[in-house]
Amino acid sequence: MNVPLYTSIPARLADGSKTLLSVHLGTIVWDNVEKIVPVLASGYKPLLGVAMMEDYHLEIDFADNGLVSLKKITS
C-alpha cells in the first residue's frame, strides 16, 4: 500500500473468525478538501469506510449499469 502503518486493531470477520487488521493513514481529496483518513488493510485491497460520507446522500441503483449518486446534504 506504501502508506505508513498507524496502528493495528482486533476485528471479527463475516465468518466469525477473529483477526488483527493493520490501520494505515492515507491522504485523500474529498469534496475539494485534503483529508487524512484511516485505511484498513484486510487483504489485497485497502478499505475506506463509509464514515467519510457523513453529511452526504448516497443513492444506488443495484442493477447492471445502475446509477450511483453522492450529493452533499445542505442545511
PQR file of N, CA, C, O and H, with PARSE charges and radii, in Angstrom:
ATOM      1  N   MET A   1       0.829  -1.192   0.000 -0.4000 1.5000
ATOM      2  CA  MET A   1       0.000   0.000   0.000 -0.0000 2.0000
ATOM      3  C   MET A   1       0.869   1.250   0.000  0.5500 1.7000
ATOM      4  O   MET A   1       0.459   2.300  -0.495 -0.5500 1.4000
ATOM      5  N   ASN A   2       2.041   1.135   0.544 -0.4000 1.5000
ATOM      6  CA  ASN A   2       3.010   2.226   0.560 -0.0000 2.0000
ATOM      7  C   ASN A   2       2.529   3.457   1.331  0.5500 1.7000
ATOM      8  O   ASN A   2       2.853   4.586   0.961 -0.5500 1.4000
ATOM      9  H   ASN A   2       2.373   0.283   0.946  0.4000 1.0000
ATOM     10  N   VAL A   3       1.768   3.248   2.390 -0.4000 1.5000
ATOM     11  CA  VAL A   3       1.410   4.324   3.316 -0.0000 2.0000
ATOM     12  C   VAL A   3       1.821   3.871   4.710  0.5500 1.7000
ATOM     13  O   VAL A   3       1.814   2.672   4.990 -0.5500 1.4000
ATOM     14  H   VAL A   3       1.505   2.331   2.691  0.4000 1.0000
ATOM     15  N   PRO A   4       2.177   4.799   5.589 -0.5600 1.5000
ATOM     16  CA  PRO A   4       2.701   4.410   6.897  0.2800 2.0000
ATOM     17  C   PRO A   4       1.681   3.674   7.762  0.5500 1.7000
ATOM     18  O   PRO A   4       0.489   3.982   7.756 -0.5500 1.4000
ATOM     19  N   LEU A   5       2.187   2.696   8.504 -0.4000 1.5000
ATOM     20  CA  LEU A   5       1.351   1.978   9.463 -0.0000 2.0000
ATOM     21  C   LEU A   5       1.064   2.898  10.643  0.5500 1.7000
ATOM     22  O   LEU A   5       1.977   3.518  11.189 -0.5500 1.4000
ATOM     23  H   LEU A   5       3.155   2.445   8.509  0.4000 1.0000
ATOM     24  N   TYR A   6      -0.201   2.985  11.033 -0.4000 1.5000
ATOM     25  CA  TYR A   6      -0.605   3.821  12.158 -0.0000 2.0000
ATOM     26  C   TYR A   6      -0.783   2.977  13.419  0.5500 1.7000
ATOM     27  O   TYR A   6      -0.242   3.301  14.476 -0.5500 1.4000
ATOM     28  H   TYR A   6      -0.942   2.482  10.589  0.4000 1.0000
ATOM     29  N   THR A   7      -1.544   1.894  13.296 -0.4000 1.5000
ATOM     30  CA  THR A   7      -1.804   1.009  14.432 -0.0000 2.0000
ATOM     31  C   THR A   7      -2.390  -0.300  13.912  0.5500 1.7000
ATOM     32  O   THR A   7      -2.572  -0.470  12.706 -0.5500 1.4000
ATOM     33  H   THR A   7      -1.984   1.631  12.437  0.4000 1.0000
ATOM     34  N   SER A   8      -2.676  -1.199  14.802 -0.4000 1.5000
ATOM     35  CA  SER A   8      -3.393  -2.436  14.468 -0.0000 2.0000
ATOM     36  C   SER A   8      -4.584  -2.557  15.392  0.5500 1.7000
ATOM     37  O   SER A   8      -4.519  -2.135  16.546 -0.5500 1.4000
ATOM     38  H   SER A   8      -2.528  -1.061  15.782  0.4000 1.0000
ATOM     39  N   ILE A   9      -5.685  -3.136  14.893 -0.4000 1.5000
ATOM     40  CA  ILE A   9      -6.889  -3.279  15.706 -0.0000 2.0000
ATOM     41  C   ILE A   9      -7.437  -4.696  15.565  0.5500 1.7000
ATOM     42  O   ILE A   9      -7.326  -5.306  14.501 -0.5500 1.4000
ATOM     43  H   ILE A   9      -5.737  -3.478  13.955  0.4000 1.0000
ATOM     44  N   PRO A  10      -8.034  -5.226  16.654 -0.5600 1.5000
ATOM     45  CA  PRO A  10      -8.687  -6.529  16.538  0.2800 2.0000
ATOM     46  C   PRO A  10     -10.008  -6.378  15.788  0.5500 1.7000
ATOM     47  O   PRO A  10     -10.688  -5.359  15.908 -0.5500 1.4000
ATOM     48  N   ALA A  11     -10.365  -7.405  15.011 -0.4000 1.5000
ATOM     49  CA  ALA A  11     -11.616  -7.360  14.243 -0.0000 2.0000
ATOM     50  C   ALA A  11     -12.203  -8.757  14.153  0.5500 1.7000
ATOM     51  O   ALA A  11     -11.480  -9.752  14.202 -0.5500 1.4000
ATOM     52  H   ALA A  11      -9.813  -8.233  14.913  0.4000 1.0000
ATOM     53  N   ARG A  12     -13.520  -8.821  14.021 -0.4000 1.5000
ATOM     54  CA  ARG A  12     -14.216 -10.089  13.787 -0.0000 2.0000
ATOM     55  C   ARG A  12     -14.712 -10.062  12.343  0.5500 1.7000
ATOM     56  O   ARG A  12     -15.407  -9.131  11.937 -0.5500 1.4000
ATOM     57  H   ARG A  12     -14.107  -8.012  13.981  0.4000 1.0000
ATOM     58  N   LEU A  13     -14.358 -11.073  11.581 -0.4000 1.5000
ATOM     59  CA  LEU A  13     -14.729 -11.142  10.169 -0.0000 2.0000
ATOM     60  C   LEU A  13     -16.139 -11.705   9.993  0.5500 1.7000
ATOM     61  O   LEU A  13     -16.744 -12.197  10.946 -0.5500 1.4000
ATOM     62  H   LEU A  13     -13.793 -11.830  11.910  0.4000 1.0000
ATOM     63  N   ALA A  14     -16.649 -11.628   8.783 -0.4000 1.5000
ATOM     64  CA  ALA A  14     -18.015 -12.070   8.491 -0.0000 2.0000
ATOM     65  C   ALA A  14     -18.232 -13.542   8.813  0.5500 1.7000
ATOM     66  O   ALA A  14     -19.351 -13.943   9.132 -0.5500 1.4000
ATOM     67  H   ALA A  14     -16.158 -11.228   8.009  0.4000 1.0000
ATOM     68  N   ASP A  15     -17.177 -14.356   8.736 -0.4000 1.5000
ATOM     69  CA  ASP A  15     -17.315 -15.781   9.055 -0.0000 2.0000
ATOM     70  C   ASP A  15     -17.197 -16.068  10.551  0.5500 1.7000
ATOM     71  O   ASP A  15     -17.217 -17.227  10.967 -0.5500 1.4000
ATOM     72  H   ASP A  15     -16.267 -14.030   8.477  0.4000 1.0000
ATOM     73  N   GLY A  16     -17.073 -15.009  11.360 -0.4000 1.5000
ATOM     74  CA  GLY A  16     -17.000 -15.149  12.810 -0.0000 2.0000
ATOM     75  C   GLY A  16     -15.584 -15.281  13.352  0.5500 1.7000
ATOM     76  O   GLY A  16     -15.385 -15.240  14.566 -0.5500 1.4000
ATOM     77  H   GLY A  16     -17.057 -14.068  11.022  0.4000 1.0000
ATOM     78  N   SER A  17     -14.602 -15.439  12.477 -0.4000 1.5000
ATOM     79  CA  SER A  17     -13.219 -15.564  12.945 -0.0000 2.0000
ATOM     80  C   SER A  17     -12.679 -14.207  13.384  0.5500 1.7000
ATOM     81  O   SER A  17     -13.167 -13.156  12.967 -0.5500 1.4000
ATOM     82  H   SER A  17     -14.764 -15.472  11.491  0.4000 1.0000
ATOM     83  N   LYS A  18     -11.660 -14.260  14.235 -0.4000 1.5000
ATOM     84  CA  LYS A  18     -11.024 -13.039  14.727 -0.0000 2.0000
ATOM     85  C   LYS A  18      -9.680 -12.861  14.033  0.5500 1.7000
ATOM     86  O   LYS A  18      -9.007 -13.839  13.707 -0.5500 1.4000
ATOM     87  H   LYS A  18     -11.264 -15.113  14.574  0.4000 1.0000
ATOM     88  N   THR A  19      -9.296 -11.613  13.811 -0.4000 1.5000
ATOM     89  CA  THR A  19      -8.024 -11.300  13.172 -0.0000 2.0000
ATOM     90  C   THR A  19      -7.525  -9.949  13.663  0.5500 1.7000
ATOM     91  O   THR A  19      -8.239  -9.229  14.361 -0.5500 1.4000
ATOM     92  H   THR A  19      -9.843 -10.819  14.076  0.4000 1.0000
ATOM     93  N   LEU A  20      -6.326  -9.619  13.303 -0.4000 1.5000
ATOM     94  CA  LEU A  20      -5.739  -8.322  13.617 -0.0000 2.0000
ATOM     95  C   LEU A  20      -5.573  -7.579  12.298  0.5500 1.7000
ATOM     96  O   LEU A  20      -4.921  -8.083  11.384 -0.5500 1.4000
ATOM     97  H   LEU A  20      -5.745 -10.204  12.736  0.4000 1.0000
ATOM     98  N   LEU A  21      -6.158  -6.377  12.187 -0.4000 1.5000
ATOM     99  CA  LEU A  21      -6.082  -5.594  10.957 -0.0000 2.0000
ATOM    100  C   LEU A  21      -5.116  -4.437  11.136  0.5500 1.7000
ATOM    101  O   LEU A  21      -5.084  -3.797  12.187 -0.5500 1.4000
ATOM    102  H   LEU A  21      -6.688  -5.968  12.930  0.4000 1.0000
ATOM    103  N   SER A  22      -4.338  -4.177  10.111 -0.4000 1.5000
ATOM    104  CA  SER A  22      -3.440  -3.024  10.101 -0.0000 2.0000
ATOM    105  C   SER A  22      -4.234  -1.784   9.712  0.5500 1.7000
ATOM    106  O   SER A  22      -5.068  -1.829   8.807 -0.5500 1.4000
ATOM    107  H   SER A  22      -4.364  -4.697   9.257  0.4000 1.0000
ATOM    108  N   VAL A  23      -3.972  -0.684  10.397 -0.4000 1.5000
ATOM    109  CA  VAL A  23      -4.594   0.598  10.069 -0.0000 2.0000
ATOM    110  C   VAL A  23      -3.483   1.537   9.604  0.5500 1.7000
ATOM    111  O   VAL A  23      -2.510   1.774  10.320 -0.5500 1.4000
ATOM    112  H   VAL A  23      -3.295  -0.647  11.132  0.4000 1.0000
ATOM    113  N   HIS A  24      -3.646   2.062   8.403 -0.4000 1.5000
ATOM    114  CA  HIS A  24      -2.681   2.996   7.828 -0.0000 2.0000
ATOM    115  C   HIS A  24      -3.349   4.365   7.720  0.5500 1.7000
ATOM    116  O   HIS A  24      -4.576   4.459   7.744 -0.5500 1.4000
ATOM    117  H   HIS A  24      -4.437   1.870   7.821  0.4000 1.0000
ATOM    118  N   LEU A  25      -2.561   5.411   7.602 -0.4000 1.5000
ATOM    119  CA  LEU A  25      -3.109   6.738   7.379 -0.0000 2.0000
ATOM    120  C   LEU A  25      -2.818   7.135   5.939  0.5500 1.7000
ATOM    121  O   LEU A  25      -1.670   7.134   5.494 -0.5500 1.4000
ATOM    122  H   LEU A  25      -1.565   5.335   7.582  0.4000 1.0000
ATOM    123  N   GLY A  26      -3.881   7.473   5.224 -0.4000 1.5000
ATOM    124  CA  GLY A  26      -3.750   7.887   3.832 -0.0000 2.0000
ATOM    125  C   GLY A  26      -4.305   9.278   3.639  0.5500 1.7000
ATOM    126  O   GLY A  26      -5.124   9.740   4.434 -0.5500 1.4000
ATOM    127  H   GLY A  26      -4.814   7.474   5.586  0.4000 1.0000
ATOM    128  N   THR A  27      -3.873   9.941   2.604 -0.4000 1.5000
ATOM    129  CA  THR A  27      -4.367  11.280   2.282 -0.0000 2.0000
ATOM    130  C   THR A  27      -5.252  11.184   1.048  0.5500 1.7000
ATOM    131  O   THR A  27      -4.860  10.615   0.029 -0.5500 1.4000
ATOM    132  H   THR A  27      -3.207   9.566   1.958  0.4000 1.0000
ATOM    133  N   ILE A  28      -6.451  11.750   1.155 -0.4000 1.5000
ATOM    134  CA  ILE A  28      -7.382  11.787   0.029 -0.0000 2.0000
ATOM    135  C   ILE A  28      -7.838  13.226  -0.192  0.5500 1.7000
ATOM    136  O   ILE A  28      -7.693  14.075   0.687 -0.5500 1.4000
ATOM    137  H   ILE A  28      -6.769  12.212   1.983  0.4000 1.0000
ATOM    138  N   VAL A  29      -8.376  13.486  -1.345 -0.4000 1.5000
ATOM    139  CA  VAL A  29      -9.055  14.759  -1.603 -0.0000 2.0000
ATOM    140  C   VAL A  29     -10.529  14.428  -1.698  0.5500 1.7000
ATOM    141  O   VAL A  29     -10.951  13.693  -2.591 -0.5500 1.4000
ATOM    142  H   VAL A  29      -8.494  12.796  -2.060  0.4000 1.0000
ATOM    143  N   TRP A  30     -11.314  14.970  -0.774 -0.4000 1.5000
ATOM    144  CA  TRP A  30     -12.749  14.685  -0.689 -0.0000 2.0000
ATOM    145  C   TRP A  30     -13.484  16.004  -0.714  0.5500 1.7000
ATOM    146  O   TRP A  30     -13.300  16.839   0.171 -0.5500 1.4000
ATOM    147  H   TRP A  30     -10.971  15.567  -0.049  0.4000 1.0000
ATOM    148  N   ASP A  31     -14.313  16.197  -1.718 -0.4000 1.5000
ATOM    149  CA  ASP A  31     -15.087  17.431  -1.872 -0.0000 2.0000
ATOM    150  C   ASP A  31     -14.154  18.646  -1.895  0.5500 1.7000
ATOM    151  O   ASP A  31     -14.423  19.671  -1.268 -0.5500 1.4000
ATOM    152  H   ASP A  31     -14.462  15.518  -2.437  0.4000 1.0000
ATOM    153  N   ASN A  32     -13.050  18.500  -2.636 -0.4000 1.5000
ATOM    154  CA  ASN A  32     -12.040  19.545  -2.809 -0.0000 2.0000
ATOM    155  C   ASN A  32     -11.291  19.901  -1.525  0.5500 1.7000
ATOM    156  O   ASN A  32     -10.682  20.968  -1.444 -0.5500 1.4000
ATOM    157  H   ASN A  32     -12.832  17.667  -3.146  0.4000 1.0000
ATOM    158  N   VAL A  33     -11.329  19.021  -0.523 -0.4000 1.5000
ATOM    159  CA  VAL A  33     -10.606  19.244   0.738 -0.0000 2.0000
ATOM    160  C   VAL A  33      -9.683  18.051   0.974  0.5500 1.7000
ATOM    161  O   VAL A  33     -10.117  16.900   0.918 -0.5500 1.4000
ATOM    162  H   VAL A  33     -11.823  18.155  -0.589  0.4000 1.0000
ATOM    163  N   GLU A  34      -8.411  18.333   1.239 -0.4000 1.5000
ATOM    164  CA  GLU A  34      -7.466  17.260   1.536 -0.0000 2.0000
ATOM    165  C   GLU A  34      -7.680  16.788   2.968  0.5500 1.7000
ATOM    166  O   GLU A  34      -7.714  17.598   3.894 -0.5500 1.4000
ATOM    167  H   GLU A  34      -8.059  19.267   1.284  0.4000 1.0000
ATOM    168  N   LYS A  35      -7.824  15.459   3.151 -0.4000 1.5000
ATOM    169  CA  LYS A  35      -8.077  14.884   4.472 -0.0000 2.0000
ATOM    170  C   LYS A  35      -7.155  13.697   4.696  0.5500 1.7000
ATOM    171  O   LYS A  35      -6.824  12.974   3.757 -0.5500 1.4000
ATOM    172  H   LYS A  35      -7.796  14.801   2.398  0.4000 1.0000
ATOM    173  N   ILE A  36      -6.745  13.501   5.937 -0.4000 1.5000
ATOM    174  CA  ILE A  36      -6.020  12.305   6.328 -0.0000 2.0000
ATOM    175  C   ILE A  36      -7.043  11.349   6.930  0.5500 1.7000
ATOM    176  O   ILE A  36      -7.757  11.705   7.867 -0.5500 1.4000
ATOM    177  H   ILE A  36      -7.014  14.089   6.699  0.4000 1.0000
ATOM    178  N   VAL A  37      -7.110  10.133   6.388 -0.4000 1.5000
ATOM    179  CA  VAL A  37      -8.137   9.172   6.797 -0.0000 2.0000
ATOM    180  C   VAL A  37      -7.501   7.826   7.128  0.5500 1.7000
ATOM    181  O   VAL A  37      -6.473   7.466   6.555 -0.5500 1.4000
ATOM    182  H   VAL A  37      -6.530   9.844   5.626  0.4000 1.0000
ATOM    183  N   PRO A  38      -8.118   7.072   8.065 -0.5600 1.5000
ATOM    184  CA  PRO A  38      -7.632   5.720   8.335  0.2800 2.0000
ATOM    185  C   PRO A  38      -8.028   4.777   7.203  0.5500 1.7000
ATOM    186  O   PRO A  38      -9.131   4.869   6.665 -0.5500 1.4000
ATOM    187  N   VAL A  39      -7.122   3.871   6.849 -0.4000 1.5000
ATOM    188  CA  VAL A  39      -7.363   2.879   5.799 -0.0000 2.0000
ATOM    189  C   VAL A  39      -7.054   1.515   6.389  0.5500 1.7000
ATOM    190  O   VAL A  39      -5.946   1.283   6.874 -0.5500 1.4000
ATOM    191  H   VAL A  39      -6.226   3.796   7.286  0.4000 1.0000
ATOM    192  N   LEU A  40      -8.031   0.606   6.351 -0.4000 1.5000
ATOM    193  CA  LEU A  40      -7.832  -0.749   6.870 -0.0000 2.0000
ATOM    194  C   LEU A  40      -7.204  -1.622   5.798  0.5500 1.7000
ATOM    195  O   LEU A  40      -7.631  -1.608   4.644 -0.5500 1.4000
ATOM    196  H   LEU A  40      -8.930   0.795   5.957  0.4000 1.0000
ATOM    197  N   ALA A  41      -6.191  -2.379   6.184 -0.4000 1.5000
ATOM    198  CA  ALA A  41      -5.580  -3.348   5.276 -0.0000 2.0000
ATOM    199  C   ALA A  41      -6.060  -4.721   5.714  0.5500 1.7000
ATOM    200  O   ALA A  41      -5.626  -5.234   6.746 -0.5500 1.4000
ATOM    201  H   ALA A  41      -5.844  -2.391   7.122  0.4000 1.0000
ATOM    202  N   SER A  42      -6.962  -5.324   4.926 -0.4000 1.5000
ATOM    203  CA  SER A  42      -7.544  -6.604   5.317 -0.0000 2.0000
ATOM    204  C   SER A  42      -7.281  -7.699   4.293  0.5500 1.7000
ATOM    205  O   SER A  42      -7.856  -8.784   4.388 -0.5500 1.4000
ATOM    206  H   SER A  42      -7.313  -4.908   4.088  0.4000 1.0000
ATOM    207  N   GLY A  43      -6.444  -7.438   3.343 -0.4000 1.5000
ATOM    208  CA  GLY A  43      -6.163  -8.415   2.293 -0.0000 2.0000
ATOM    209  C   GLY A  43      -5.412  -7.741   1.174  0.5500 1.7000
ATOM    210  O   GLY A  43      -4.467  -6.987   1.407 -0.5500 1.4000
ATOM    211  H   GLY A  43      -5.977  -6.557   3.266  0.4000 1.0000
ATOM    212  N   TYR A  44      -5.839  -8.015  -0.050 -0.4000 1.5000
ATOM    213  CA  TYR A  44      -5.148  -7.470  -1.204 -0.0000 2.0000
ATOM    214  C   TYR A  44      -5.542  -6.034  -1.518  0.5500 1.7000
ATOM    215  O   TYR A  44      -4.781  -5.312  -2.163 -0.5500 1.4000
ATOM    216  H   TYR A  44      -6.607  -8.627  -0.239  0.4000 1.0000
ATOM    217  N   LYS A  45      -6.720  -5.612  -1.071 -0.4000 1.5000
ATOM    218  CA  LYS A  45      -7.186  -4.269  -1.395 -0.0000 2.0000
ATOM    219  C   LYS A  45      -7.458  -3.492  -0.111  0.5500 1.7000
ATOM    220  O   LYS A  45      -8.066  -4.035   0.811 -0.5500 1.4000
ATOM    221  H   LYS A  45      -7.337  -6.198  -0.547  0.4000 1.0000
ATOM    222  N   PRO A  46      -7.022  -2.231  -0.027 -0.5600 1.5000
ATOM    223  CA  PRO A  46      -7.308  -1.414   1.150  0.2800 2.0000
ATOM    224  C   PRO A  46      -8.784  -1.021   1.194  0.5500 1.7000
ATOM    225  O   PRO A  46      -9.433  -0.925   0.152 -0.5500 1.4000
ATOM    226  N   LEU A  47      -9.312  -0.795   2.398 -0.4000 1.5000
ATOM    227  CA  LEU A  47     -10.716  -0.453   2.580 -0.0000 2.0000
ATOM    228  C   LEU A  47     -10.854   0.944   3.170  0.5500 1.7000
ATOM    229  O   LEU A  47     -10.224   1.260   4.179 -0.5500 1.4000
ATOM    230  H   LEU A  47      -8.784  -0.873   3.244  0.4000 1.0000
ATOM    231  N   LEU A  48     -11.661   1.762   2.556 -0.4000 1.5000
ATOM    232  CA  LEU A  48     -12.058   3.047   3.128 -0.0000 2.0000
ATOM    233  C   LEU A  48     -13.494   2.891   3.587  0.5500 1.7000
ATOM    234  O   LEU A  48     -14.323   2.368   2.843 -0.5500 1.4000
ATOM    235  H   LEU A  48     -12.173   1.504   1.736  0.4000 1.0000
ATOM    236  N   GLY A  49     -13.804   3.329   4.787 -0.4000 1.5000
ATOM    237  CA  GLY A  49     -15.145   3.159   5.321 -0.0000 2.0000
ATOM    238  C   GLY A  49     -16.122   4.201   4.829  0.5500 1.7000
ATOM    239  O   GLY A  49     -15.739   5.206   4.229 -0.5500 1.4000
ATOM    240  H   GLY A  49     -13.131   3.753   5.392  0.4000 1.0000
ATOM    241  N   VAL A  50     -17.388   3.946   5.091 -0.4000 1.5000
ATOM    242  CA  VAL A  50     -18.436   4.882   4.682 -0.0000 2.0000
ATOM    243  C   VAL A  50     -18.543   6.071   5.625  0.5500 1.7000
ATOM    244  O   VAL A  50     -19.320   6.989   5.363 -0.5500 1.4000
ATOM    245  H   VAL A  50     -17.699   3.130   5.578  0.4000 1.0000
ATOM    246  N   ALA A  51     -17.780   6.079   6.721 -0.4000 1.5000
ATOM    247  CA  ALA A  51     -17.835   7.213   7.645 -0.0000 2.0000
ATOM    248  C   ALA A  51     -17.492   8.516   6.943  0.5500 1.7000
ATOM    249  O   ALA A  51     -17.956   9.582   7.348 -0.5500 1.4000
ATOM    250  H   ALA A  51     -17.148   5.333   6.934  0.4000 1.0000
ATOM    251  N   MET A  52     -16.683   8.439   5.892 -0.4000 1.5000
ATOM    252  CA  MET A  52     -16.310   9.661   5.175 -0.0000 2.0000
ATOM    253  C   MET A  52     -17.492  10.263   4.410  0.5500 1.7000
ATOM    254  O   MET A  52     -17.402  11.392   3.927 -0.5500 1.4000
ATOM    255  H   MET A  52     -16.306   7.573   5.562  0.4000 1.0000
ATOM    256  N   MET A  53     -18.599   9.520   4.296 -0.4000 1.5000
ATOM    257  CA  MET A  53     -19.770  10.040   3.593 -0.0000 2.0000
ATOM    258  C   MET A  53     -20.769  10.710   4.534  0.5500 1.7000
ATOM    259  O   MET A  53     -21.900  10.998   4.143 -0.5500 1.4000
ATOM    260  H   MET A  53     -18.672   8.603   4.689  0.4000 1.0000
ATOM    261  N   GLU A  54     -20.348  10.957   5.772 -0.4000 1.5000
ATOM    262  CA  GLU A  54     -21.240  11.658   6.710 -0.0000 2.0000
ATOM    263  C   GLU A  54     -21.628  13.006   6.102  0.5500 1.7000
ATOM    264  O   GLU A  54     -20.784  13.700   5.535 -0.5500 1.4000
ATOM    265  H   GLU A  54     -19.429  10.723   6.089  0.4000 1.0000
ATOM    266  N   ASP A  55     -22.874  13.367   6.216 -0.4000 1.5000
ATOM    267  CA  ASP A  55     -23.455  14.597   5.663 -0.0000 2.0000
ATOM    268  C   ASP A  55     -23.578  14.555   4.136  0.5500 1.7000
ATOM    269  O   ASP A  55     -23.643  15.598   3.485 -0.5500 1.4000
ATOM    270  H   ASP A  55     -23.560  12.804   6.676  0.4000 1.0000
ATOM    271  N   TYR A  56     -23.611  13.341   3.570 -0.4000 1.5000
ATOM    272  CA  TYR A  56     -23.849  13.156   2.144 -0.0000 2.0000
ATOM    273  C   TYR A  56     -25.049  12.242   1.961  0.5500 1.7000
ATOM    274  O   TYR A  56     -25.371  11.446   2.843 -0.5500 1.4000
ATOM    275  H   TYR A  56     -23.559  12.494   4.099  0.4000 1.0000
ATOM    276  N   HIS A  57     -25.709  12.356   0.819 -0.4000 1.5000
ATOM    277  CA  HIS A  57     -26.817  11.468   0.452 -0.0000 2.0000
ATOM    278  C   HIS A  57     -26.304  10.531  -0.636  0.5500 1.7000
ATOM    279  O   HIS A  57     -25.824  10.985  -1.674 -0.5500 1.4000
ATOM    280  H   HIS A  57     -25.448  13.003   0.103  0.4000 1.0000
ATOM    281  N   LEU A  58     -26.405   9.209  -0.395 -0.4000 1.5000
ATOM    282  CA  LEU A  58     -25.961   8.205  -1.353 -0.0000 2.0000
ATOM    283  C   LEU A  58     -27.182   7.490  -1.917  0.5500 1.7000
ATOM    284  O   LEU A  58     -28.050   7.036  -1.172 -0.5500 1.4000
ATOM    285  H   LEU A  58     -26.795   8.840   0.449  0.4000 1.0000
ATOM    286  N   GLU A  59     -27.234   7.398  -3.225 -0.4000 1.5000
ATOM    287  CA  GLU A  59     -28.325   6.688  -3.893 -0.0000 2.0000
ATOM    288  C   GLU A  59     -27.712   5.729  -4.912  0.5500 1.7000
ATOM    289  O   GLU A  59     -26.888   6.130  -5.734 -0.5500 1.4000
ATOM    290  H   GLU A  59     -26.529   7.767  -3.830  0.4000 1.0000
ATOM    291  N   ILE A  60     -28.122   4.452  -4.853 -0.4000 1.5000
ATOM    292  CA  ILE A  60     -27.548   3.430  -5.725 -0.0000 2.0000
ATOM    293  C   ILE A  60     -28.666   2.630  -6.375  0.5500 1.7000
ATOM    294  O   ILE A  60     -29.585   2.170  -5.697 -0.5500 1.4000
ATOM    295  H   ILE A  60     -28.791   4.126  -4.185  0.4000 1.0000
ATOM    296  N   ASP A  61     -28.586   2.466  -7.694 -0.4000 1.5000
ATOM    297  CA  ASP A  61     -29.449   1.538  -8.415 -0.0000 2.0000
ATOM    298  C   ASP A  61     -28.677   0.224  -8.525  0.5500 1.7000
ATOM    299  O   ASP A  61     -27.690   0.149  -9.257 -0.5500 1.4000
ATOM    300  H   ASP A  61     -27.840   2.840  -8.245  0.4000 1.0000
ATOM    301  N   PHE A  62     -29.115  -0.813  -7.805 -0.4000 1.5000
ATOM    302  CA  PHE A  62     -28.431  -2.100  -7.823 -0.0000 2.0000
ATOM    303  C   PHE A  62     -28.892  -2.909  -9.032  0.5500 1.7000
ATOM    304  O   PHE A  62     -29.722  -3.811  -8.920 -0.5500 1.4000
ATOM    305  H   PHE A  62     -29.916  -0.752  -7.210  0.4000 1.0000
ATOM    306  N   ALA A  63     -28.329  -2.558 -10.195 -0.4000 1.5000
ATOM    307  CA  ALA A  63     -28.644  -3.215 -11.460 -0.0000 2.0000
ATOM    308  C   ALA A  63     -27.441  -3.036 -12.376  0.5500 1.7000
ATOM    309  O   ALA A  63     -26.613  -2.153 -12.154 -0.5500 1.4000
ATOM    310  H   ALA A  63     -27.655  -1.825 -10.285  0.4000 1.0000
ATOM    311  N   ASP A  64     -27.345  -3.872 -13.404 -0.4000 1.5000
ATOM    312  CA  ASP A  64     -26.281  -3.683 -14.382 -0.0000 2.0000
ATOM    313  C   ASP A  64     -26.325  -2.260 -14.917  0.5500 1.7000
ATOM    314  O   ASP A  64     -27.384  -1.774 -15.316 -0.5500 1.4000
ATOM    315  H   ASP A  64     -28.018  -4.589 -13.585  0.4000 1.0000
ATOM    316  N   ASN A  65     -25.186  -1.598 -14.925 -0.4000 1.5000
ATOM    317  CA  ASN A  65     -25.083  -0.204 -15.384 -0.0000 2.0000
ATOM    318  C   ASN A  65     -25.946   0.745 -14.570  0.5500 1.7000
ATOM    319  O   ASN A  65     -26.346   1.798 -15.066 -0.5500 1.4000
ATOM    320  H   ASN A  65     -24.326  -1.993 -14.601  0.4000 1.0000
ATOM    321  N   GLY A  66     -26.241   0.378 -13.308 -0.4000 1.5000
ATOM    322  CA  GLY A  66     -27.054   1.227 -12.439 -0.0000 2.0000
ATOM    323  C   GLY A  66     -26.346   2.521 -12.084  0.5500 1.7000
ATOM    324  O   GLY A  66     -25.117   2.590 -12.083 -0.5500 1.4000
ATOM    325  H   GLY A  66     -25.916  -0.477 -12.905  0.4000 1.0000
ATOM    326  N   LEU A  67     -27.111   3.520 -11.790 -0.4000 1.5000
ATOM    327  CA  LEU A  67     -26.571   4.833 -11.445 -0.0000 2.0000
ATOM    328  C   LEU A  67     -26.195   4.892  -9.970  0.5500 1.7000
ATOM    329  O   LEU A  67     -26.835   4.265  -9.125 -0.5500 1.4000
ATOM    330  H   LEU A  67     -28.109   3.465 -11.791  0.4000 1.0000
ATOM    331  N   VAL A  68     -25.144   5.659  -9.674 -0.4000 1.5000
ATOM    332  CA  VAL A  68     -24.727   5.941  -8.311 -0.0000 2.0000
ATOM    333  C   VAL A  68     -24.639   7.446  -8.166  0.5500 1.7000
ATOM    334  O   VAL A  68     -24.007   8.120  -8.979 -0.5500 1.4000
ATOM    335  H   VAL A  68     -24.624   6.168 -10.360  0.4000 1.0000
ATOM    336  N   SER A  69     -25.275   7.973  -7.127 -0.4000 1.5000
ATOM    337  CA  SER A  69     -25.284   9.412  -6.911 -0.0000 2.0000
ATOM    338  C   SER A  69     -24.856   9.701  -5.473  0.5500 1.7000
ATOM    339  O   SER A  69     -25.360   9.083  -4.535 -0.5500 1.4000
ATOM    340  H   SER A  69     -25.789   7.426  -6.466  0.4000 1.0000
ATOM    341  N   LEU A  70     -23.936  10.634  -5.304 -0.4000 1.5000
ATOM    342  CA  LEU A  70     -23.475  11.053  -3.979 -0.0000 2.0000
ATOM    343  C   LEU A  70     -23.511  12.569  -3.952  0.5500 1.7000
ATOM    344  O   LEU A  70     -22.786  13.228  -4.698 -0.5500 1.4000
ATOM    345  H   LEU A  70     -23.528  11.136  -6.066  0.4000 1.0000
ATOM    346  N   LYS A  71     -24.367  13.130  -3.082 -0.4000 1.5000
ATOM    347  CA  LYS A  71     -24.536  14.579  -3.020 -0.0000 2.0000
ATOM    348  C   LYS A  71     -24.418  15.056  -1.588  0.5500 1.7000
ATOM    349  O   LYS A  71     -24.918  14.414  -0.664 -0.5500 1.4000
ATOM    350  H   LYS A  71     -24.957  12.595  -2.476  0.4000 1.0000
ATOM    351  N   LYS A  72     -23.749  16.191  -1.408 -0.4000 1.5000
ATOM    352  CA  LYS A  72     -23.606  16.784  -0.086 -0.0000 2.0000
ATOM    353  C   LYS A  72     -24.965  17.276   0.394  0.5500 1.7000
ATOM    354  O   LYS A  72     -25.702  17.910  -0.361 -0.5500 1.4000
ATOM    355  H   LYS A  72     -23.342  16.712  -2.158  0.4000 1.0000
ATOM    356  N   ILE A  73     -25.297  16.983   1.650 -0.4000 1.5000
ATOM    357  CA  ILE A  73     -26.553  17.432   2.245 -0.0000 2.0000
ATOM    358  C   ILE A  73     -26.327  18.844   2.774  0.5500 1.7000
ATOM    359  O   ILE A  73     -25.436  19.073   3.592 -0.5500 1.4000
ATOM    360  H   ILE A  73     -24.698  16.468   2.263  0.4000 1.0000
ATOM    361  N   THR A  74     -27.127  19.772   2.310 -0.4000 1.5000
ATOM    362  CA  THR A  74     -27.003  21.158   2.773 -0.0000 2.0000
ATOM    363  C   THR A  74     -28.071  21.429   3.824  0.5500 1.7000
ATOM    364  O   THR A  74     -29.194  20.935   3.729 -0.5500 1.4000
ATOM    365  H   THR A  74     -27.851  19.586   1.646  0.4000 1.0000
ATOM    366  N   SER A  75     -27.712  22.204   4.802 -0.4000 1.5000
ATOM    367  CA  SER A  75     -28.649  22.512   5.905 -0.0000 2.0000
ATOM    368  C   SER A  75     -29.707  23.486   5.472  0.5500 1.7000
ATOM    369  O   SER A  75     -30.572  23.852   6.267 -0.5500 1.4000
ATOM    370  H   SER A  75     -26.800  22.606   4.879  0.4000 1.0000
TER
END
